[in-house]
Amino acid sequence: MNDNVISGKGWTFILWVAQLLLAAAYALFGSMKATQPLDQLAMMMTWIPSFPPAFVRTLGVVEVLGAIGLVVPALTRVLPRLTVIAALCILVHQLCAVALHVSKGEYNVLGLNIVLIALAALIVWGRGTKAIILPRS
């Protein structure tokens, strides 16, 4: 039996879908944290009042940068390893988010965190081993 059920092109497609989904989520949530009034944001994200406004805004900007890092280096093939690093940073960020939600008893929101962790882990593994994007020569 062939252990390589998914071809190289299949992995490439799967990983691009994962990168775009994760980037879209991070761009959306990051832009909300960076721009929305914090009192409105706190209605959706109950942890917001626990942190200084500058932290929330900075986190939003960092999340948008993470979204860019998931796509642009791989797309342009300029330092494509940065895509793996961005995914690894998002993975760590989401593990911290899980710890925060668990500490506040917010178990109902963990599903989204688990999906984001799975996407980030897939990208780290896939772009690091299965469908590596080589830099331009």
C-alpha positions as CSV (number, residue, x, y, z in Angstrom):
1,M,0.0,0.0,0.0
2,N,1.2,3.5,-0.8
3,D,1.9,5.5,2.3
4,N,2.0,8.7,0.3
5,V,-1.8,9.0,-0.2
6,I,-1.6,12.8,-0.8
7,S,0.6,14.0,-3.6
8,G,3.0,17.0,-3.4
9,K,0.4,19.1,-5.3
10,G,-2.3,18.0,-2.9
11,W,-0.2,19.1,0.1
12,T,0.5,22.4,-1.6
13,F,-3.2,23.0,-2.1
14,I,-4.1,21.9,1.5
15,L,-1.5,24.1,3.0
16,W,-2.4,27.2,0.9
17,V,-6.1,26.7,2.0
18,A,-4.9,26.5,5.7
19,Q,-2.7,29.5,5.3
20,L,-5.5,31.6,3.7
21,L,-8.1,30.5,6.3
22,L,-5.7,31.2,9.2
23,A,-4.6,34.5,7.7
24,A,-8.2,35.6,7.1
25,A,-9.1,34.8,10.7
26,Y,-6.1,36.7,12.1
27,A,-6.6,39.6,9.8
28,L,-10.2,39.9,10.9
29,F,-9.7,39.5,14.6
30,G,-6.5,41.6,14.6
31,S,-8.1,44.5,12.7
32,M,-11.1,44.4,15.1
33,K,-8.7,44.6,18.1
34,A,-6.7,47.3,16.5
35,T,-9.6,49.5,15.4
36,Q,-13.0,48.8,17.1
37,P,-14.1,50.7,20.2
38,L,-13.0,48.6,23.2
39,D,-16.4,48.7,24.9
40,Q,-18.0,47.1,21.8
41,L,-15.2,44.6,21.5
42,A,-15.6,43.6,25.1
43,M,-19.1,42.4,24.4
44,M,-17.6,39.7,22.1
45,M,-14.3,39.2,23.8
46,T,-14.9,39.2,27.6
47,W,-11.2,39.2,28.4
48,I,-10.7,42.7,26.9
49,P,-11.4,44.8,30.1
50,S,-8.7,42.7,31.9
51,F,-5.9,44.3,29.8
52,P,-4.7,47.8,29.1
53,P,-6.0,49.4,25.9
54,A,-2.5,49.7,24.5
55,F,-2.0,46.0,24.9
56,V,-5.2,45.1,23.1
57,R,-4.4,47.5,20.2
58,T,-0.8,46.2,20.0
59,L,-2.1,42.6,20.0
60,G,-4.4,43.5,17.1
61,V,-1.5,45.0,15.1
62,V,0.6,41.9,15.8
63,E,-2.2,39.6,14.7
64,V,-2.5,41.5,11.4
65,L,1.2,41.2,10.9
66,G,0.9,37.5,11.6
67,A,-1.7,37.2,8.9
68,I,0.6,39.0,6.4
69,G,3.5,36.7,7.5
70,L,1.4,33.6,6.7
71,V,0.9,34.6,3.1
72,V,3.3,37.2,1.7
73,P,6.7,35.4,2.2
74,A,5.3,32.2,0.7
75,L,3.5,33.9,-2.1
76,T,6.6,36.0,-3.2
77,R,9.1,33.3,-2.3
78,V,11.1,36.0,-0.5
79,L,12.3,34.5,2.8
80,P,9.5,31.9,2.6
81,R,10.7,30.4,5.9
82,L,9.1,33.4,7.6
83,T,5.7,31.7,6.8
84,V,6.7,28.8,9.1
85,I,7.9,31.2,11.7
86,A,4.6,33.2,11.5
87,A,2.6,30.0,11.9
88,L,4.8,28.9,14.9
89,C,4.2,32.3,16.6
90,I,0.5,32.0,16.0
91,L,0.6,28.5,17.5
92,V,2.2,29.8,20.6
93,H,-0.2,32.8,20.7
94,Q,-3.2,30.4,20.5
95,L,-1.8,28.2,23.3
96,C,-1.6,31.3,25.5
97,A,-5.1,32.2,24.5
98,V,-6.3,28.7,25.6
99,A,-4.6,29.2,28.9
100,L,-6.3,32.6,29.3
101,H,-9.7,31.3,28.5
102,V,-9.4,28.3,30.7
103,S,-8.2,30.5,33.6
104,K,-11.3,32.6,33.2
105,G,-13.6,29.6,32.8
106,E,-14.5,30.5,29.2
107,Y,-14.6,27.0,27.9
108,N,-17.3,27.9,25.3
109,V,-14.7,29.7,23.1
110,L,-12.1,27.0,23.1
111,G,-13.4,25.4,19.9
112,L,-12.2,28.3,17.8
113,N,-8.8,28.2,19.5
114,I,-8.5,24.5,18.8
115,V,-9.3,25.0,15.1
116,L,-6.7,27.8,14.9
117,I,-4.1,25.7,16.7
118,A,-4.8,22.8,14.3
119,L,-4.3,25.1,11.2
120,A,-1.2,26.7,12.6
121,A,0.3,23.3,13.5
122,L,-0.5,21.9,10.0
123,I,1.3,24.9,8.4
124,V,4.3,24.6,10.7
125,W,4.6,20.8,9.9
126,G,3.6,21.0,6.3
127,R,5.7,24.0,5.2
128,G,8.6,22.6,7.2
129,T,8.5,19.1,5.8
130,K,5.9,18.2,3.2
131,A,5.6,21.2,0.9
132,I,8.5,23.4,1.6
133,I,8.6,26.6,-0.5
134,L,12.0,27.4,-1.7
135,P,13.3,31.0,-1.9
136,R,13.7,32.6,-5.3
137,S,17.1,32.0,-6.8
